[in-house]
Amino acid sequence: SQENNPDSKSQIVSQIRAALNKAKANQVAVRTTDNFIGSSMIFCNPENNDGWVLIGPIIPGTTPAKRQHYRLHRSTHEDAFRAMYDTFERLWDPPDLKSFHEGFEQASRRRV
């Protein structure tokens, strides 16, 4: 049955709620979005030299047990770590819709 499937939508929603509640209870900052990001990024102490990021692709239809994740330590991969963190931070910026629409209009005018 769908309810017994650990990857069913209701189970996933329940797990997300439980994780968010646990994070809030422990005063851990959590950001959520309704958009599909396509990767999982978990940062620990990003501003400290002992910081690290656990990153992995999220491929629809795969289970967490089948996904590969990679850990980058800030102390040994400073440039890659900083690039990941800067990208992660930009996910939460509001989209620049004016630039998007201007670019779309320019591309549309080039069509014959």
C-alpha positions in Angstrom: 0.0 0.0 0.0 1.1 3.6 -0.5 1.0 4.4 3.2 3.5 1.6 4.0 5.9 2.9 1.3 8.5 4.9 3.1 8.8 7.2 0.1 5.1 7.9 -0.2 4.1 11.6 -0.3 2.4 11.5 3.1 5.5 9.8 4.7 7.8 12.3 3.1 5.7 15.3 4.3 5.5 13.7 7.8 9.3 13.2 7.9 9.9 16.8 6.8 7.6 18.2 9.5 9.3 16.1 12.1 12.8 17.2 11.0 11.7 20.9 11.0 10.1 20.6 14.4 13.3 19.0 15.8 15.5 21.6 14.2 13.3 24.4 15.7 13.3 22.8 19.1 17.1 22.8 19.0 17.3 26.4 17.6 18.8 25.2 14.2 18.1 27.6 11.3 16.2 25.9 8.5 15.1 27.4 5.2 12.5 25.8 3.0 11.3 26.3 -0.6 8.5 24.9 -2.7 10.8 24.7 -5.7 12.6 21.6 -6.7 16.3 22.3 -6.2 17.7 19.0 -7.5 20.4 18.5 -4.8 20.7 18.1 -1.1 23.1 20.4 0.7 23.6 20.2 4.4 26.1 22.7 5.9 27.7 22.5 9.3 29.6 25.5 10.7 30.0 27.2 7.3 31.7 30.2 8.7 34.3 28.2 10.6 37.4 26.5 9.4 36.1 23.1 10.6 32.9 23.6 8.5 31.8 21.0 5.9 29.0 20.5 3.4 27.3 17.2 2.5 26.0 17.4 -1.0 24.3 15.0 -3.4 22.0 15.0 -6.4 18.3 14.3 -5.9 17.1 12.3 -8.8 13.3 11.9 -8.9 12.2 8.3 -8.2 15.4 7.3 -6.4 15.4 6.5 -2.7 17.9 8.1 -0.2 19.6 4.7 0.3 20.5 4.6 -3.4 21.9 8.2 -3.6 25.5 9.1 -3.4 26.5 12.0 -1.2 29.9 13.8 -0.9 31.4 15.7 1.9 33.7 18.7 1.3 35.6 20.2 4.3 36.2 23.9 4.2 39.7 23.4 5.6 40.8 21.2 2.7 38.5 22.4 -0.2 38.2 26.1 0.5 37.3 27.3 -3.0 34.8 24.5 -3.7 33.2 24.9 -0.3 32.9 28.7 -0.8 31.3 28.2 -4.2 28.8 25.7 -2.8 27.9 28.0 0.1 27.6 31.1 -2.1 25.3 29.2 -4.5 23.3 27.9 -1.5 22.8 31.4 -0.1 21.7 32.7 -3.5 18.9 30.2 -3.6 17.0 32.3 -1.1 17.3 35.6 -2.9 14.2 36.8 -4.6 14.3 36.2 -8.3 15.2 39.1 -10.5 12.1 39.0 -12.7 12.8 42.2 -14.5 16.1 40.9 -15.9 14.4 37.6 -16.7 11.6 39.4 -18.7 14.1 41.7 -20.4 16.2 38.8 -21.5 13.2 36.9 -22.7 12.0 39.9 -24.8 15.4 40.3 -26.3 15.6 36.6 -27.3 12.0 36.8 -28.7 12.9 39.7 -30.9 15.9 37.8 -32.4 13.5 35.1 -33.7 12.6 35.3 -37.4 
